[in-house]
Amino acid sequence: MNRHNVDWRGYIPAITTPFDKDGELNIRMLEDLLEWLFAEGMHGIVVAGTTGEWFSLQRDEKVTLFNTVGRKLAGRLTIIAGCNAYTAKEAIEVAGAASRAGFDGILLTPPPYVRPTSREVEAFYKTVSDNIDLPICVYNWPPGTGIDMDLELLLKLSSLEKVVAIKNSTSSWQHFLDVFRALHDTVRIFGVPMNQDGIDLVVNHDADGTMGAG
């Protein structure tokens, strides 16, 4: 797979997961939110990302969340499932639930908190790539993982079978540009900043867009 296997582009918000006052999933509010986002013309949505509190959700809640989103939007809008996990096995299981719900791909960080080495990160993504059927957007998320994946590592990850995109949330504008220039023709690059530099990348350099809280 590569960037041409998916049509992901534009603004793809990472949506909130609504809960009720007792801390339970609020399915009715979720359905209303999904219909509103669709009507507002979003180019896609990310579910169970950081804004969607993937860390607060139990496994069965993620399944319910994915099934609800799939029932409402599969085939109508690009839907991407956050499948962050501390082990490849768990990420694979969550990705399977997303696939069964009709999702178009997954968003995946390196295991948070544990600060894996580059070799460990590569092994983690390869294991997931070899055992799921959905395209992967690699998520470089330094604030949550404690590592800022360098260009050499991202080049290796972009060659994995299921990797079609990178969401690069590095704090370094130079690093973002280096990755964009090196990999834009291979995978889709998200994380374009909401400023004049980002506008320039989209208008003049065919940048793919951004995924974020908005």
Contacts in CASP RR format, 6 or more apart in sequence:
PFRMAT RR
TARGET T0000
AUTHOR 0000-0000-0000
METHOD contacts of the structure
MODEL  1
MNRHNVDWRGYIPAITTPFDKDGELNIRMLEDLLEWLFAEGMHGIVVAGT
TGEWFSLQRDEKVTLFNTVGRKLAGRLTIIAGCNAYTAKEAIEVAGAASR
AGFDGILLTPPPYVRPTSREVEAFYKTVSDNIDLPICVYNWPPGTGIDMD
LELLLKLSSLEKVVAIKNSTSSWQHFLDVFRALHDTVRIFGVPMNQDGID
LVVNHDADGTMGAG
1 135 0 8 1.000
1 161 0 8 1.000
1 162 0 8 1.000
1 163 0 8 1.000
1 164 0 8 1.000
2 164 0 8 1.000
2 186 0 8 1.000
2 187 0 8 1.000
3 164 0 8 1.000
3 165 0 8 1.000
3 185 0 8 1.000
3 186 0 8 1.000
3 187 0 8 1.000
3 188 0 8 1.000
3 208 0 8 1.000
5 135 0 8 1.000
5 164 0 8 1.000
6 78 0 8 1.000
6 104 0 8 1.000
6 105 0 8 1.000
6 135 0 8 1.000
6 164 0 8 1.000
6 165 0 8 1.000
6 188 0 8 1.000
7 78 0 8 1.000
8 43 0 8 1.000
8 44 0 8 1.000
8 78 0 8 1.000
8 80 0 8 1.000
8 104 0 8 1.000
8 137 0 8 1.000
8 164 0 8 1.000
8 165 0 8 1.000
8 188 0 8 1.000
8 190 0 8 1.000
8 208 0 8 1.000
9 43 0 8 1.000
9 188 0 8 1.000
9 208 0 8 1.000
9 209 0 8 1.000
10 43 0 8 1.000
10 208 0 8 1.000
10 209 0 8 1.000
10 210 0 8 1.000
11 42 0 8 1.000
11 43 0 8 1.000
11 44 0 8 1.000
11 209 0 8 1.000
11 210 0 8 1.000
12 42 0 8 1.000
12 43 0 8 1.000
12 44 0 8 1.000
12 45 0 8 1.000
12 46 0 8 1.000
12 78 0 8 1.000
12 80 0 8 1.000
12 190 0 8 1.000
12 209 0 8 1.000
12 210 0 8 1.000
12 211 0 8 1.000
12 212 0 8 1.000
13 37 0 8 1.000
13 42 0 8 1.000
13 44 0 8 1.000
13 45 0 8 1.000
13 46 0 8 1.000
13 211 0 8 1.000
13 212 0 8 1.000
13 213 0 8 1.000
13 214 0 8 1.000
14 45 0 8 1.000
14 46 0 8 1.000
14 49 0 8 1.000
14 50 0 8 1.000
14 51 0 8 1.000
14 52 0 8 1.000
14 211 0 8 1.000
14 212 0 8 1.000
14 213 0 8 1.000
15 33 0 8 1.000
15 37 0 8 1.000
15 45 0 8 1.000
15 46 0 8 1.000
15 47 0 8 1.000
15 51 0 8 1.000
15 52 0 8 1.000
16 33 0 8 1.000
16 51 0 8 1.000
16 52 0 8 1.000
16 53 0 8 1.000
17 25 0 8 1.000
17 30 0 8 1.000
17 47 0 8 1.000
17 48 0 8 1.000
17 52 0 8 1.000
17 53 0 8 1.000
17 56 0 8 1.000
17 57 0 8 1.000
17 65 0 8 1.000
18 25 0 8 1.000
18 26 0 8 1.000
18 29 0 8 1.000
18 30 0 8 1.000
18 33 0 8 1.000
19 25 0 8 1.000
19 26 0 8 1.000
20 26 0 8 1.000
20 29 0 8 1.000
25 61 0 8 1.000
25 64 0 8 1.000
25 65 0 8 1.000
27 64 0 8 1.000
27 68 0 8 1.000
30 65 0 8 1.000
30 68 0 8 1.000
30 69 0 8 1.000
31 68 0 8 1.000
31 72 0 8 1.000
34 45 0 8 1.000
34 68 0 8 1.000
34 69 0 8 1.000
34 72 0 8 1.000
34 73 0 8 1.000
35 72 0 8 1.000
37 45 0 8 1.000
38 73 0 8 1.000
38 76 0 8 1.000
38 77 0 8 1.000
42 77 0 8 1.000
43 77 0 8 1.000
43 78 0 8 1.000
44 77 0 8 1.000
44 78 0 8 1.000
44 79 0 8 1.000
44 80 0 8 1.000
45 69 0 8 1.000
45 73 0 8 1.000
45 77 0 8 1.000
45 78 0 8 1.000
45 79 0 8 1.000
45 80 0 8 1.000
46 80 0 8 1.000
46 81 0 8 1.000
46 82 0 8 1.000
46 107 0 8 1.000
46 211 0 8 1.000
46 212 0 8 1.000
47 65 0 8 1.000
47 66 0 8 1.000
47 69 0 8 1.000
47 79 0 8 1.000
47 80 0 8 1.000
47 81 0 8 1.000
47 82 0 8 1.000
47 103 0 8 1.000
48 54 0 8 1.000
48 57 0 8 1.000
48 62 0 8 1.000
48 65 0 8 1.000
48 66 0 8 1.000
48 81 0 8 1.000
48 82 0 8 1.000
48 83 0 8 1.000
48 84 0 8 1.000
49 82 0 8 1.000
49 84 0 8 1.000
49 107 0 8 1.000
50 141 0 8 1.000
50 144 0 8 1.000
50 213 0 8 1.000
51 212 0 8 1.000
51 213 0 8 1.000
54 62 0 8 1.000
54 82 0 8 1.000
54 84 0 8 1.000
55 84 0 8 1.000
55 112 0 8 1.000
57 65 0 8 1.000
59 93 0 8 1.000
59 94 0 8 1.000
62 94 0 8 1.000
62 97 0 8 1.000
63 97 0 8 1.000
63 101 0 8 1.000
66 81 0 8 1.000
66 97 0 8 1.000
66 98 0 8 1.000
66 100 0 8 1.000
66 101 0 8 1.000
66 103 0 8 1.000
67 101 0 8 1.000
69 79 0 8 1.000
69 101 0 8 1.000
69 103 0 8 1.000
70 79 0 8 1.000
70 101 0 8 1.000
70 102 0 8 1.000
70 103 0 8 1.000
71 101 0 8 1.000
73 79 0 8 1.000
74 101 0 8 1.000
74 102 0 8 1.000
74 103 0 8 1.000
78 104 0 8 1.000
79 102 0 8 1.000
79 103 0 8 1.000
79 104 0 8 1.000
79 105 0 8 1.000
80 103 0 8 1.000
80 104 0 8 1.000
80 105 0 8 1.000
80 106 0 8 1.000
80 107 0 8 1.000
80 137 0 8 1.000
80 211 0 8 1.000
81 94 0 8 1.000
81 95 0 8 1.000
81 97 0 8 1.000
81 98 0 8 1.000
81 101 0 8 1.000
81 103 0 8 1.000
81 105 0 8 1.000
81 106 0 8 1.000
81 107 0 8 1.000
81 134 0 8 1.000
82 94 0 8 1.000
82 98 0 8 1.000
82 106 0 8 1.000
82 107 0 8 1.000
82 108 0 8 1.000
83 91 0 8 1.000
83 94 0 8 1.000
83 95 0 8 1.000
83 98 0 8 1.000
83 106 0 8 1.000
83 107 0 8 1.000
83 108 0 8 1.000
84 91 0 8 1.000
84 107 0 8 1.000
84 108 0 8 1.000
84 109 0 8 1.000
84 112 0 8 1.000
84 139 0 8 1.000
85 91 0 8 1.000
85 94 0 8 1.000
85 111 0 8 1.000
86 111 0 8 1.000
86 112 0 8 1.000
86 113 0 8 1.000
86 114 0 8 1.000
87 111 0 8 1.000
88 124 0 8 1.000
88 127 0 8 1.000
88 128 0 8 1.000
88 131 0 8 1.000
91 108 0 8 1.000
91 124 0 8 1.000
91 128 0 8 1.000
92 127 0 8 1.000
92 128 0 8 1.000
92 131 0 8 1.000
92 132 0 8 1.000
94 106 0 8 1.000
95 106 0 8 1.000
95 108 0 8 1.000
95 128 0 8 1.000
95 132 0 8 1.000
95 134 0 8 1.000
96 132 0 8 1.000
96 133 0 8 1.000
96 134 0 8 1.000
98 105 0 8 1.000
98 106 0 8 1.000
98 134 0 8 1.000
99 132 0 8 1.000
99 133 0 8 1.000
99 134 0 8 1.000
103 134 0 8 1.000
104 134 0 8 1.000
104 135 0 8 1.000
105 134 0 8 1.000
105 135 0 8 1.000
105 136 0 8 1.000
105 137 0 8 1.000
106 132 0 8 1.000
106 134 0 8 1.000
106 135 0 8 1.000
106 136 0 8 1.000
106 137 0 8 1.000
107 137 0 8 1.000
107 139 0 8 1.000
107 167 0 8 1.000
107 211 0 8 1.000
108 125 0 8 1.000
108 128 0 8 1.000
108 136 0 8 1.000
108 137 0 8 1.000
108 138 0 8 1.000
108 139 0 8 1.000
109 139 0 8 1.000
109 140 0 8 1.000
109 141 0 8 1.000
109 144 0 8 1.000
109 145 0 8 1.000
110 116 0 8 1.000
110 121 0 8 1.000
110 124 0 8 1.000
110 125 0 8 1.000
110 145 0 8 1.000
110 147 0 8 1.000
110 149 0 8 1.000
111 124 0 8 1.000
111 145 0 8 1.000
112 141 0 8 1.000
112 144 0 8 1.000
112 145 0 8 1.000
113 144 0 8 1.000
113 145 0 8 1.000
113 146 0 8 1.000
115 145 0 8 1.000
115 146 0 8 1.000
115 147 0 8 1.000
116 124 0 8 1.000
116 147 0 8 1.000
118 149 0 8 1.000
118 150 0 8 1.000
118 152 0 8 1.000
118 153 0 8 1.000
121 147 0 8 1.000
121 149 0 8 1.000
121 153 0 8 1.000
121 157 0 8 1.000
122 153 0 8 1.000
122 156 0 8 1.000
122 157 0 8 1.000
125 136 0 8 1.000
125 138 0 8 1.000
125 157 0 8 1.000
125 160 0 8 1.000
125 163 0 8 1.000
126 160 0 8 1.000
128 136 0 8 1.000
128 162 0 8 1.000
129 136 0 8 1.000
129 160 0 8 1.000
129 161 0 8 1.000
129 162 0 8 1.000
129 163 0 8 1.000
130 161 0 8 1.000
132 162 0 8 1.000
134 162 0 8 1.000
135 162 0 8 1.000
135 163 0 8 1.000
135 164 0 8 1.000
135 165 0 8 1.000
136 160 0 8 1.000
136 162 0 8 1.000
136 163 0 8 1.000
136 164 0 8 1.000
136 165 0 8 1.000
137 163 0 8 1.000
137 164 0 8 1.000
137 165 0 8 1.000
137 166 0 8 1.000
137 167 0 8 1.000
137 188 0 8 1.000
137 190 0 8 1.000
137 211 0 8 1.000
138 149 0 8 1.000
138 154 0 8 1.000
138 157 0 8 1.000
138 158 0 8 1.000
138 163 0 8 1.000
138 165 0 8 1.000
138 166 0 8 1.000
138 167 0 8 1.000
139 166 0 8 1.000
139 167 0 8 1.000
139 169 0 8 1.000
140 148 0 8 1.000
140 149 0 8 1.000
140 154 0 8 1.000
140 166 0 8 1.000
140 167 0 8 1.000
140 168 0 8 1.000
140 169 0 8 1.000
140 170 0 8 1.000
141 167 0 8 1.000
141 169 0 8 1.000
142 148 0 8 1.000
142 169 0 8 1.000
142 170 0 8 1.000
142 171 0 8 1.000
143 169 0 8 1.000
148 170 0 8 1.000
148 171 0 8 1.000
148 172 0 8 1.000
148 175 0 8 1.000
149 157 0 8 1.000
150 175 0 8 1.000
151 175 0 8 1.000
151 178 0 8 1.000
151 179 0 8 1.000
151 182 0 8 1.000
154 166 0 8 1.000
154 168 0 8 1.000
154 179 0 8 1.000
154 183 0 8 1.000
155 182 0 8 1.000
155 183 0 8 1.000
157 163 0 8 1.000
157 166 0 8 1.000
158 166 0 8 1.000
158 183 0 8 1.000
158 186 0 8 1.000
158 187 0 8 1.000
163 187 0 8 1.000
164 187 0 8 1.000
164 188 0 8 1.000
165 187 0 8 1.000
165 188 0 8 1.000
165 189 0 8 1.000
165 190 0 8 1.000
165 208 0 8 1.000
166 179 0 8 1.000
166 183 0 8 1.000
166 187 0 8 1.000
166 188 0 8 1.000
166 189 0 8 1.000
166 190 0 8 1.000
167 190 0 8 1.000
167 191 0 8 1.000
167 211 0 8 1.000
168 175 0 8 1.000
168 176 0 8 1.000
168 179 0 8 1.000
168 180 0 8 1.000
168 189 0 8 1.000
168 190 0 8 1.000
168 191 0 8 1.000
169 191 0 8 1.000
170 176 0 8 1.000
170 179 0 8 1.000
173 193 0 8 1.000
173 197 0 8 1.000
176 191 0 8 1.000
176 193 0 8 1.000
179 189 0 8 1.000
180 189 0 8 1.000
180 201 0 8 1.000
180 205 0 8 1.000
180 207 0 8 1.000
183 189 0 8 1.000
184 205 0 8 1.000
184 206 0 8 1.000
184 207 0 8 1.000
184 208 0 8 1.000
188 208 0 8 1.000
189 207 0 8 1.000
189 208 0 8 1.000
189 209 0 8 1.000
190 208 0 8 1.000
190 209 0 8 1.000
190 210 0 8 1.000
190 211 0 8 1.000
191 209 0 8 1.000
191 210 0 8 1.000
191 211 0 8 1.000
191 212 0 8 1.000
192 198 0 8 1.000
192 201 0 8 1.000
192 202 0 8 1.000
192 207 0 8 1.000
192 208 0 8 1.000
192 209 0 8 1.000
192 210 0 8 1.000
193 210 0 8 1.000
194 210 0 8 1.000
194 214 0 8 1.000
198 207 0 8 1.000
201 207 0 8 1.000
202 209 0 8 1.000
END
